[in-house]
Amino acid sequence: MVNIIWAFMAIIGIVYAMFNGTMNQVNKAIFESANEAVTLAIGLISVLVFWLGIMNIAEKAGILQVLTRLLRPIVVRLFPEIPKDHPAMGYILSNITANIFGLGNAATPMGIKAMEQMKQLSGTDTASRSMITFLALNTSGLTLVPTTVIAIRMQYHSIAPTEIVGTTIIATVISSLSAILIDRLFYTFSK
């Protein structure tokens, strides 16, 4: 549906430009923005590769296991339907850890695996309580180090690209707590 809306908006813009005589400006804007998008993507790739390397080093050094052990008691309480030793728990913890470091692209495959495991656990095609909680937590934007935003700010020559970390932590705490509270409220009142 969103693709249809975007295509419709693009068609209206092009038709309007044709009748208004501004087709040259539209063509110029298209090519300049395409060039800028490629430049931005290359800059983001370098930062994401760097942070994925840092995550790999942290994993081999045992830092991720320590973080996982610290998060496990919280995650076990958030997902009471999932047994503590179930593979879904490991995928959930890996997803949350990757999201904390702002590596949403790396977190996505682990999130998909977690959802698959939770679907197998529930045995139905209907979203389980744990699946809904996991989705709410992921949607809330659980991030402490916003690597992608920092990379974009660096790409556009920000004087202090990392100054948003404090604000990000505050926003993450508020959004994640809100997501969990709303999830619990809906679960309690839907019984």
C-alpha positions in Angstrom: 0.0 0.0 0.0 2.8 2.4 0.9 4.5 1.7 -2.5 1.3 2.7 -4.3 1.1 5.9 -2.3 4.7 6.8 -3.1 4.2 5.9 -6.8 1.1 8.0 -6.9 2.8 11.0 -5.3 5.8 10.7 -7.7 3.4 10.6 -10.7 1.5 13.6 -9.5 4.8 15.5 -9.0 6.1 14.7 -12.5 2.8 15.5 -14.2 2.6 18.8 -12.3 6.2 19.6 -13.3 5.4 18.9 -16.9 2.4 21.3 -16.9 4.2 23.9 -14.8 7.4 23.9 -16.9 9.7 22.9 -14.1 10.8 19.5 -15.5 14.4 20.5 -15.7 14.4 21.3 -11.9 12.8 17.9 -11.2 15.4 16.1 -13.3 18.2 18.0 -11.6 16.8 17.2 -8.1 16.5 13.5 -9.0 20.1 13.1 -10.1 21.5 15.2 -7.3 19.6 13.2 -4.7 20.6 9.9 -6.3 24.2 11.0 -6.1 23.8 12.1 -2.5 22.1 8.8 -1.6 25.0 6.8 -3.0 27.6 8.9 -1.1 25.6 8.6 2.1 25.2 4.8 1.7 28.9 4.3 1.2 29.6 6.4 4.3 27.1 4.3 6.3 28.6 1.1 5.1 32.0 2.0 6.5 30.6 2.9 9.9 28.4 -0.2 10.1 31.3 -2.4 9.1 33.4 -0.8 11.9 30.7 -1.4 14.5 30.1 -4.9 13.3 33.8 -5.5 13.8 33.7 -4.0 17.3 30.7 -6.4 18.0 32.7 -9.3 16.7 35.7 -8.3 19.0 33.3 -7.9 21.9 31.8 -11.3 21.3 35.2 -13.0 21.1 36.4 -11.1 24.3 33.3 -12.3 26.1 31.8 -8.8 26.6 28.5 -9.8 24.8 28.2 -12.9 27.1 28.5 -10.7 30.1 25.9 -8.3 28.8 23.7 -11.2 27.9 24.0 -12.5 31.5 23.2 -9.1 32.9 20.1 -8.8 30.6 18.9 -12.4 31.1 17.0 -11.8 34.4 15.1 -8.9 32.8 14.4 -10.8 29.6 13.2 -13.9 31.4 10.6 -11.7 33.3 9.5 -10.0 30.1 9.0 -13.3 28.3 7.5 -15.7 30.9 6.1 -18.0 28.2 9.6 -18.9 26.9 11.6 -21.5 28.9 15.0 -20.1 30.1 17.1 -22.5 28.0 15.0 -22.2 24.8 16.8 -21.0 21.6 14.3 -18.1 21.3 15.7 -16.6 24.5 19.2 -16.6 23.0 18.0 -14.9 19.8 16.0 -12.4 21.8 19.1 -11.5 23.9 21.3 -11.3 20.8 18.7 -9.0 19.1 18.5 -6.7 22.1 22.3 -6.5 22.4 22.7 -5.6 18.7 20.0 -3.0 19.0 21.6 -1.5 22.1 24.7 -0.8 20.0 22.6 0.7 17.2 23.2 -2.2 14.8 19.6 -2.6 13.7 20.7 -4.2 10.4 22.6 -6.9 12.4 19.8 -7.3 14.9 17.1 -8.0 12.2 18.2 -11.6 11.3 18.3 -12.5 15.0 14.9 -10.9 15.5 13.4 -12.9 12.7 14.9 -16.1 14.1 13.5 -15.2 17.6 10.0 -14.8 16.0 10.3 -18.1 14.2 11.3 -19.9 17.4 8.5 -18.2 19.4 6.0 -19.2 16.6 7.2 -22.9 16.9 6.9 -22.6 20.7 3.3 -21.3 20.5 2.3 -23.8 17.8 -0.2 -21.4 16.2 -0.2 -18.7 13.5 -1.6 -16.2 16.0 0.9 -13.9 17.7 1.7 -15.0 21.2 2.1 -12.8 24.2 5.9 -13.1 23.9 5.8 -12.2 20.2 3.8 -9.1 20.9 6.1 -8.1 23.7 9.2 -8.6 21.5 7.7 -6.6 18.7 6.7 -3.8 21.1 10.2 -3.7 22.5 11.9 -3.6 19.1 9.5 -1.0 17.8 10.3 1.3 20.8 13.8 1.8 19.4 15.9 0.2 22.0 19.3 1.9 21.3 22.0 3.3 23.5 24.6 4.0 20.9 22.9 5.3 17.7 25.7 4.3 15.3 23.7 5.0 12.1 22.7 8.5 13.2 26.3 9.2 14.3 27.5 8.1 10.9 25.0 10.4 9.1 26.0 13.3 11.3 29.7 12.6 10.5 28.9 12.4 6.8 27.4 15.9 7.0 30.4 17.2 8.9 28.7 17.7 12.3 31.0 19.4 14.8 30.0 16.9 17.5 28.4 13.9 15.9 28.2 11.9 19.2 26.5 14.6 21.2 23.1 12.9 20.6 24.1 9.9 22.7 22.7 11.3 26.0 19.4 12.3 24.4 19.2 8.9 22.7 19.6 7.1 26.1 16.8 9.2 27.6 14.6 8.7 24.6 15.3 4.9 24.7 14.5 4.5 28.3 11.3 6.4 28.0 10.2 4.6 24.8 11.1 1.2 26.0 9.5 1.5 29.4 6.4 3.0 27.7 6.3 0.0 25.2 6.6 -2.5 28.0 3.9 -0.8 30.2 1.5 -0.4 27.3 2.1 -4.1 26.3 1.4 -5.2 29.9 -1.7 -3.0 30.1 -3.2 -4.4 26.9 -2.4 -7.9 27.9 -4.0 -7.4 31.3 -7.2 -5.8 30.0 -7.5 -8.2 27.0 -8.0 -11.2 29.2 
